[in-house]
Each structure stands twice: as structure tokens, then as C-alpha cells.
Amino acid sequence: MLDILIIGGGPIGIACGLAAQKAGLNYVIVEKGCLVNSLYNYPSTMTFFSTSEKLEIGGIPFVTISNKPVRAEALEYYRRVATSNNLNINLFEEVIDVKKENDHFVITSAKTTYAAKRVILSTGFYDIAMPLNIPGEDLPKVRHYYKDPHFYAMQKVVVVGSSNSAIDAALETYRKGAEVTLVIRDAEVSHRVKYWVRPDILNRIKEGSIKACFNSNLKAIRQDEVDIQTPDGVITIPNDFVMAMTGYRPNFEFLKKLGIHLTEDKFIPHYNHQTMETNVPGLYLAGVVCGGLDTHLWFIENSRIHAEMIITDIVGRS
């Protein structure tokens, strides 16, 4: 019988494992993909908004050359944290179900079954993209994830959104020779965009290097063109690829299946803000999954404290 089973091997799941190990608890981390799977799927050229010290977990220094770490440095850091501390992690093993049976949980994965006194859910929000719900969204040319700009060289690209992911994709593909059109539903580029990037995109729009349709929405996608609803009516432009950087969400269906209560508006899960325990006794939440649809609420830097909060509560009860 495990003391704790941790679902999710991202930075916060690893932090929970470190805290559990330090407390002498018997635990295992189960991750459906590779180690820090969400970070692995970030754009290959990504630079973090946070400084390296704010991404540290378990009190282990994250040393980088520049002030803002890049994706490759983060992958190396979290991998070294996991391996140097001999964390008990099972990768490429998806958890399918969690059921409460008397005083413990039975956790069923794609490979085996576990029994644990407590469960920590640290599954993030990056695995399910928010759909556009428009005709043509299922075409192969439509992407909800952006990896590398070279793929889009010499192509006509529409980028939907004005968050960091959308603006990074627009700028990087433009600089690799793509003809880029931004479709933004608001009147301006989001002020959440990284402060050193926002002036760049504003200047590219101003000079006409990147076209931008404000107060607009993508209406339909076809093989060689798209329709954009603008304040002046519908316009149709030639198009090779659509990058719908419309955001992502946690797996709410899985949370409901586990018996976790969610609010009706933003699907924010119910949990104790001092202990991180949900309405299901013994089932805890950690990391960005706590924010529901408000995915800008929690980050690595402000949710890494969840690990200590949870383990302190568990040890205190024990």
C-alpha cells in the first residue's frame, strides 16, 4: 500500500514527489507521457517569462546562463532533479480511473493497479486544446500546438489569438518567411504578452510586416482559404495553415469522474486553500489544475508551494 500516488510528472508533480520523499513517505509518480510532458511539447524556441529561481523546486538551484531560461534548460533541470534524487516515476503510463474504497484509493492505469492511502492530482491543463467550433477546424492544416517555425517557411499562415503562444508563433514564423495574418477577437494585443515581445509585435503590425485583424474571429476554414469575420464584414484570404492558439483546459471530465466538485462558471475545482484537499477526502490537487478555465491563475512559480502544503497536511494527520 502506497502512502501517496501522484498523478502527473510535471514540475509540480515532481515537487510533490520530492516533498513526499523528504518526509519518508512511500509514493510513486505516474505520468502518461514523458517526464515534464507539457514542457516537452512547448515550442522548441520558447523562452520562459519567469526567471530561473522562480522555476526551482525542492530547494534545488536552477542555474542558467541568461536571466530567462529556455525550454531546453528547463527540460535538463527537471530531468536532473528527478534522476539525481532517484524519484520513483513511472512514465508513459496513463491513469484511467481512481476509486475510493473504504480508507484507501484504488488507482487503475493502462499498465497496472495501485492502492494508495492518498492521491495527488497534478495533471496541468496543456493536453486539451480549446476548440474554435467552426467549419473546417478538423482539416489537417489546422494546428492547436506550435513546435517550430521552419515548418511554415514560405507559407500563408493565420494565427488565432493574442496570448504569448500566438504572438511567439506569429513573430517566429514571419521571420522564417511565412506570410502571417493575426486574428484577434479583442481590440489590441494582450497585455499578458511578455514585456520584451509585445513592442516587437506592435511594431511589426504597424509597419505591415504582419497583418492583424482586431475585433475579429475566424469564421470558416477551407483547404486553400479562410473566412474572417471583421468589423467591416467577412473577408476571405488565401491560406495554407491555421494555428489556433486559443488556449487549453484541464481534463474536467476526469475530475468529475473522480467526484471532485466544479463551479458552474469556470469549472474551478473545490479544494481547501490551506491543505489543497478536495471535497473527496484524501484526494489533493496541485498546480495549474486548480484554476479551472482560469489557466492564467496558477504557474510553476506560485503553485510549487502546493507540494509542501499537501505533504505537511498528510504528515500532520499521520
ABEGO torsion letter per residue (X at the ends): XBABBBBEABAAAAAAAAAAAAAGBBBBBBBABBBGAAAAABBAABBBABBAAAABBGGBBBBBABABBBAAAAAAAAAAAAAAAGBBBBBGBBBABBBBBEABBBBBBAABBBBBABBBBBAEAAABBBBAGBBGAABAABBABBABAAAABGBBBBBBEABAAAAAAAAAAAAAGBBBBBBBABABBBAABBAAAAAAAAAAAAAGABBBBBGBBBABBBAABBBBBBAAEBBBBBBABBBBBAEBBBBAAAAAAAGBBBBAAAGBBBBBAAAGBBABBGBBBBEAAAAEABAAABBAAAAAAAAAAAAAAAAAAX
